[in-house]
Structures are given as C-alpha cells and as structure tokens.
Amino acid sequence: MEENNELVAFVELLAQLGKELETLFTSGDVRALSDMNATVKEMYRIQHGNEDDAFRTIDPDCEVIYRNFDMIVAVLRTTENGEVDRGAQTAVNKFLRNITEAVGNIVTLFGLA
C-alpha cells in the first residue's frame, strides 16, 4: 500500500496543533497563537483543494479550524494595545473550543483516538 505523504504530513501537523492548543489552554498566553498560525496555514496548504478521499472526508472539520482561527485573528486585531478584554477573551475561548472539537473529530475519523 502506497503511503500518502501529504496525509502523513497533515496528521503530524494536526498532532502539533493539538499540542499547541493544550499549551495555550494551560498557559493562557495568547502569544502561542503565532505558532498555531503557522501550523494552521500549513494544514490549509496541504488540505485545501486536495482531491484525496481522506481530505474530502475531513473538509468540514478543516473548515471549522480555518474559519475559527481566522476569527481569533480578527478579534485580536480589534484589541487596543494588544490588551485582551473580557469580551475578546470569551470570543477567543469559544473559537479555540470549536477548533479543539474539530481536531478531535478529525482524530476520531482517522482512528487515531
């Protein structure tokens, strides 16, 4: 059976994103989002438009990851002097939970859980 290198790379990035989410939730340091941004962008590059059945299957959950991360960036850009107020924090936390759920869904679909 031929190994799908793109799928392997994507799964590695998915695992990395999971670790970054855990670190962010543990530390609460929003600076960790820059690492997540690089990971999400690379995931998008690999997955978006890929016609492999596995990538098509996870597309809805990937879209949740991409959209919610974009929303986090948008919320953080609206903060004054980088200060995250209570409303912004609530929104960011909701988007992070959505991303975490989508990551979990993909892990389950791939049988990695």
KOLTI-825829 format. One record per residue (C-alpha): residue number from 1; x, y, z. Coordinates in Angstrom, 1 decimal. Example, Ala and Ser with C-alpha at 12.3 -4.5 7.8 and 13.67 -1.06 7.14 Angstrom:
residues 2
<rec pos="1" X="12.3" Y="-4.5" Z="7.8"/>
<rec pos="2" X="13.7" Y="-1.1" Z="7.1"/>
END
This chain:
residues 113
<rec pos="1" X="0.0" Y="0.0" Z="0.0"/>
<rec pos="2" X="1.4" Y="3.4" Z="-1.0"/>
<rec pos="3" X="1.9" Y="5.9" Z="1.8"/>
<rec pos="4" X="0.2" Y="9.3" Z="1.2"/>
<rec pos="5" X="3.0" Y="11.7" Z="2.2"/>
<rec pos="6" X="0.6" Y="14.6" Z="2.2"/>
<rec pos="7" X="-1.8" Y="12.8" Z="4.6"/>
<rec pos="8" X="1.1" Y="11.9" Z="6.9"/>
<rec pos="9" X="2.3" Y="15.5" Z="7.0"/>
<rec pos="10" X="-1.2" Y="16.7" Z="7.7"/>
<rec pos="11" X="-1.7" Y="14.2" Z="10.5"/>
<rec pos="12" X="1.7" Y="15.4" Z="12.0"/>
<rec pos="13" X="0.5" Y="19.0" Z="11.8"/>
<rec pos="14" X="-2.8" Y="18.0" Z="13.4"/>
<rec pos="15" X="-0.9" Y="16.4" Z="16.3"/>
<rec pos="16" X="1.2" Y="19.6" Z="16.6"/>
<rec pos="17" X="-1.9" Y="21.8" Z="16.6"/>
<rec pos="18" X="-3.3" Y="19.6" Z="19.4"/>
<rec pos="19" X="-0.2" Y="20.2" Z="21.4"/>
<rec pos="20" X="-0.3" Y="23.9" Z="20.7"/>
<rec pos="21" X="-3.9" Y="24.1" Z="21.8"/>
<rec pos="22" X="-3.1" Y="22.2" Z="25.0"/>
<rec pos="23" X="-0.1" Y="24.6" Z="25.7"/>
<rec pos="24" X="-2.3" Y="27.6" Z="25.0"/>
<rec pos="25" X="-5.1" Y="26.4" Z="27.3"/>
<rec pos="26" X="-2.6" Y="25.6" Z="30.0"/>
<rec pos="27" X="-0.6" Y="28.8" Z="29.8"/>
<rec pos="28" X="-3.2" Y="31.2" Z="28.7"/>
<rec pos="29" X="-0.5" Y="33.1" Z="26.8"/>
<rec pos="30" X="-2.0" Y="34.3" Z="23.5"/>
<rec pos="31" X="1.5" Y="34.7" Z="22.1"/>
<rec pos="32" X="1.3" Y="30.9" Z="21.5"/>
<rec pos="33" X="-1.2" Y="31.8" Z="18.7"/>
<rec pos="34" X="1.7" Y="32.7" Z="16.4"/>
<rec pos="35" X="2.9" Y="29.1" Z="16.4"/>
<rec pos="36" X="-0.7" Y="27.9" Z="15.8"/>
<rec pos="37" X="-1.0" Y="30.3" Z="12.9"/>
<rec pos="38" X="2.0" Y="28.7" Z="11.1"/>
<rec pos="39" X="0.6" Y="25.3" Z="11.8"/>
<rec pos="40" X="-2.9" Y="26.1" Z="10.6"/>
<rec pos="41" X="-1.6" Y="27.8" Z="7.4"/>
<rec pos="42" X="0.5" Y="24.7" Z="6.6"/>
<rec pos="43" X="-2.5" Y="22.4" Z="7.2"/>
<rec pos="44" X="-4.6" Y="24.6" Z="4.9"/>
<rec pos="45" X="-1.9" Y="24.5" Z="2.2"/>
<rec pos="46" X="-1.8" Y="20.7" Z="2.3"/>
<rec pos="47" X="-5.5" Y="20.0" Z="2.6"/>
<rec pos="48" X="-7.2" Y="22.8" Z="0.6"/>
<rec pos="49" X="-8.3" Y="21.6" Z="-2.8"/>
<rec pos="50" X="-6.7" Y="18.1" Z="-2.3"/>
<rec pos="51" X="-9.0" Y="15.6" Z="-4.0"/>
<rec pos="52" X="-7.8" Y="12.6" Z="-1.9"/>
<rec pos="53" X="-10.9" Y="10.9" Z="-0.3"/>
<rec pos="54" X="-9.4" Y="11.3" Z="3.2"/>
<rec pos="55" X="-9.0" Y="15.1" Z="2.7"/>
<rec pos="56" X="-12.5" Y="15.4" Z="1.3"/>
<rec pos="57" X="-13.9" Y="13.5" Z="4.3"/>
<rec pos="58" X="-12.3" Y="15.9" Z="6.8"/>
<rec pos="59" X="-13.0" Y="19.0" Z="4.8"/>
<rec pos="60" X="-16.0" Y="20.2" Z="7.0"/>
<rec pos="61" X="-13.9" Y="20.0" Z="10.2"/>
<rec pos="62" X="-10.9" Y="21.6" Z="8.5"/>
<rec pos="63" X="-13.1" Y="24.5" Z="7.5"/>
<rec pos="64" X="-14.1" Y="24.9" Z="11.1"/>
<rec pos="65" X="-10.5" Y="25.0" Z="12.1"/>
<rec pos="66" X="-9.6" Y="27.6" Z="9.4"/>
<rec pos="67" X="-12.6" Y="29.8" Z="9.9"/>
<rec pos="68" X="-12.3" Y="29.9" Z="13.7"/>
<rec pos="69" X="-8.6" Y="30.6" Z="13.6"/>
<rec pos="70" X="-9.3" Y="33.5" Z="11.2"/>
<rec pos="71" X="-11.9" Y="34.8" Z="13.7"/>
<rec pos="72" X="-9.4" Y="34.6" Z="16.5"/>
<rec pos="73" X="-7.0" Y="36.7" Z="14.4"/>
<rec pos="74" X="-9.8" Y="39.2" Z="13.6"/>
<rec pos="75" X="-10.8" Y="39.5" Z="17.3"/>
<rec pos="76" X="-7.2" Y="40.0" Z="18.4"/>
<rec pos="77" X="-6.7" Y="42.7" Z="15.8"/>
<rec pos="78" X="-9.5" Y="44.7" Z="17.3"/>
<rec pos="79" X="-7.9" Y="44.8" Z="20.7"/>
<rec pos="80" X="-6.3" Y="48.0" Z="21.9"/>
<rec pos="81" X="-2.6" Y="47.8" Z="22.5"/>
<rec pos="82" X="-2.8" Y="44.1" Z="22.5"/>
<rec pos="83" X="-4.9" Y="44.0" Z="25.7"/>
<rec pos="84" X="-7.4" Y="41.2" Z="25.5"/>
<rec pos="85" X="-10.5" Y="42.3" Z="27.4"/>
<rec pos="86" X="-13.2" Y="40.0" Z="28.8"/>
<rec pos="87" X="-15.4" Y="40.1" Z="25.7"/>
<rec pos="88" X="-12.4" Y="39.3" Z="23.4"/>
<rec pos="89" X="-11.2" Y="36.6" Z="25.7"/>
<rec pos="90" X="-14.7" Y="35.0" Z="25.7"/>
<rec pos="91" X="-14.8" Y="35.0" Z="21.9"/>
<rec pos="92" X="-11.3" Y="33.6" Z="21.6"/>
<rec pos="93" X="-12.1" Y="30.9" Z="24.0"/>
<rec pos="94" X="-15.2" Y="29.9" Z="22.1"/>
<rec pos="95" X="-13.2" Y="29.8" Z="18.8"/>
<rec pos="96" X="-10.5" Y="27.7" Z="20.5"/>
<rec pos="97" X="-13.1" Y="25.2" Z="21.8"/>
<rec pos="98" X="-14.5" Y="25.0" Z="18.2"/>
<rec pos="99" X="-11.0" Y="24.2" Z="16.9"/>
<rec pos="100" X="-10.4" Y="21.7" Z="19.6"/>
<rec pos="101" X="-13.7" Y="19.9" Z="18.8"/>
<rec pos="102" X="-12.8" Y="19.8" Z="15.1"/>
<rec pos="103" X="-9.4" Y="18.5" Z="15.8"/>
<rec pos="104" X="-11.0" Y="15.8" Z="17.9"/>
<rec pos="105" X="-13.4" Y="14.9" Z="15.1"/>
<rec pos="106" X="-10.6" Y="14.5" Z="12.6"/>
<rec pos="107" X="-8.6" Y="12.4" Z="15.0"/>
<rec pos="108" X="-11.6" Y="10.2" Z="15.5"/>
<rec pos="109" X="-12.3" Y="9.9" Z="11.8"/>
<rec pos="110" X="-8.7" Y="8.8" Z="11.2"/>
<rec pos="111" X="-8.9" Y="6.3" Z="14.0"/>
<rec pos="112" X="-6.1" Y="8.0" Z="16.0"/>
<rec pos="113" X="-8.0" Y="8.4" Z="19.2"/>
END
